[in-house]
Amino acid sequence: METNNQLFIGIIIFFLAINLLAFFVMMADKVKSRKRNAERISEGMLFFMATVFGSIGVYLGMFAFRHKTQKWYFLLGIPMLIIQNSAFLYLIYLLLRG
């Protein structure tokens, strides 16, 4: 049981770290969007980060930096990924709790 608790804490730390990273990636892309000829972060990479548990960070970054908020696929897709990420984390929680 102690091993399961440590594993769950590790998963939570990973979840927080990936969301923090995703938030700052959104900020970096917004800064790059204002510069001419800057190499941007692809929308595919932003969705990938959201898919691998960074959806909350991407979503918060969208509104904190007013970035990608005019794109319908971000406005619909990222909340759907939040639901998917939450469901998967809950499933992991249930499996670890036995």
ZIVEN-V572516 format. One record per pair of residues at least 6 apart in sequence whose C-alpha atoms are under 6 Angstrom apart, sorted by sequence separation. I is the first residue (numbers start at 0). J is the second residue. If there is no record, write none. Layout:
BEGIN
{{I,J} {I,J}}
END
This chain:
BEGIN
{{31,37} {61,67} {28,40} {54,81} {21,53} {52,84} {22,56} {18,53} {21,56} {22,57} {25,60} {17,53} {21,57} {19,56} {18,56} {22,60} {3,95}}
END
